[in-house]
Amino acid sequence: MQKAKLQNPAALKEKAPAKFKVQFQTTKGIFIMEATRALSPNGADRFYNLVKNGFFDGIKFFRVVPGFVVQFGIHGDPSLAGKWLESNIQDDTVKGSNKRGTLTFAKSGAPNSRSTQLFINLVDNARLDQMGFSPFATVVKGMEVVDKLYGEYGEQITQLQGQIAAEGNKFLEKNYPKLDAIKTAKLIK
């Protein structure tokens, strides 16, 4: 049922609550994030809909750069990855700072280029604020889990995002078997 809903990105446009929490169960343990819609309404709404519909279940943390960020959000099923990576949301004004533990949508240099990729700041990255990266959630429990995600591949996977989208988790599991993954991401009270 959820996978069927994920086939149509345009249909998943529910407005997120003013604040909501998400529990990520990963291969390294559990961490919890709290999102504040007012900080980045378009980003929070997209994140809420992705979580509510099971988008992140089973996907990999494909870019872990110690001392910088942990990035995820390319779906492991290529048929879904392509649809969502082409479904961008409007930019939001930056109202918070990219501090350690904050969650922000990744984007290119082009306007309105956010889709499904997110990153958690491992350190204070205030320089990203001026580049238009608008954080909207913070790890409120389990930052030590985020810090333990496998980061030995570093930036070498960053340039392979098109291949990850085209081949999914099979490509990552074959070529980068030590990557950690999200088992489930769910809304909690």
PyMOL commands that set and color helices and strands:
alter all, ss='L'
color gray80, all
select helices_A, chain A and resi 2-6+9-11+37-39+41-52+78-85+126-131+143-147+154-175
alter helices_A, ss='H'
color red, helices_A
select strands_A, chain A and resi 19-26+29-36+63-65+69-72+102-105+118-121+137-141+182-188
alter strands_A, ss='S'
color yellow, strands_A
deselect
rebuild
show_as cartoon
